[in-house]
Amino acid sequence: MGFGDIANKAKDALNSDKAEQITDTGLDKAAAAADKLTGGKYTEQIQKGRDAADEKIGNRGADGGQADSRP
């Protein structure tokens, strides 16, 4: 198994539904913590940031991004 094969396996793992669930959970927890720290004053902005981050690191899940994963 060469380096290219290992890189492809890693890429496949990161694009899996399981990885999507893990990243969504982390983003949800971070957004909830930020919302709590700001007393709910910036909920909309925090959610927009959470969603933007999810677009960059997620694969939009098995449903193609149809489900709402907001906390």
C-alpha positions as CSV (number, residue, x, y, z in Angstrom):
1,M,0.0,0.0,0.0
2,G,1.5,3.3,-1.1
3,F,1.2,6.8,0.2
4,G,-1.5,7.6,-2.4
5,D,-3.6,4.7,-1.1
6,I,-3.3,5.8,2.5
7,A,-4.2,9.3,1.5
8,N,-7.3,8.1,-0.4
9,K,-8.4,6.0,2.6
10,A,-8.0,9.0,4.9
11,K,-10.0,11.2,2.5
12,D,-12.8,8.6,2.3
13,A,-12.9,8.4,6.1
14,L,-13.3,12.1,6.4
15,N,-16.1,12.2,3.9
16,S,-18.1,9.4,5.6
17,D,-21.4,9.9,7.3
18,K,-19.9,9.0,10.6
19,A,-17.3,11.8,10.3
20,E,-20.1,14.2,9.3
21,Q,-22.0,13.3,12.5
22,I,-18.9,13.8,14.6
23,T,-18.1,17.2,13.1
24,D,-21.8,18.3,13.4
25,T,-21.8,17.3,17.1
26,G,-18.6,19.3,17.7
27,L,-20.0,22.4,15.9
28,D,-23.3,22.1,17.7
29,K,-21.5,22.0,21.1
30,A,-19.3,24.9,20.2
31,A,-22.2,27.0,19.0
32,A,-24.2,26.2,22.1
33,A,-21.3,27.2,24.3
34,A,-20.7,30.5,22.5
35,D,-24.5,31.2,22.7
36,K,-24.5,30.5,26.4
37,L,-21.4,32.7,26.9
38,T,-23.0,35.6,25.1
39,G,-26.3,35.2,26.9
40,G,-28.1,34.5,23.6
41,K,-27.4,38.0,22.4
42,Y,-25.7,36.8,19.2
43,T,-27.6,33.6,18.5
44,E,-28.3,34.3,14.8
45,Q,-24.6,35.3,14.1
46,I,-23.3,32.2,15.9
47,Q,-25.6,29.9,14.0
48,K,-24.5,31.5,10.7
49,G,-20.9,30.9,11.7
50,R,-21.6,27.4,12.7
51,D,-23.4,26.7,9.4
52,A,-20.5,28.3,7.4
53,A,-18.0,26.1,9.2
54,D,-20.1,23.0,8.5
55,E,-20.2,23.8,4.8
56,K,-16.4,24.0,4.8
57,I,-15.6,20.8,6.8
58,G,-18.7,18.6,6.3
59,N,-19.9,16.4,3.5
60,R,-23.6,17.4,4.1
61,G,-24.4,13.9,5.3
62,A,-26.3,11.1,3.8
63,D,-29.4,13.3,3.2
64,G,-27.5,15.7,1.0
65,G,-27.8,18.5,3.5
66,Q,-31.6,18.4,3.7
67,A,-31.8,17.9,7.5
68,D,-31.5,20.8,9.9
69,S,-28.7,20.0,12.3
70,R,-29.1,23.1,14.4
71,P,-28.9,22.7,18.2
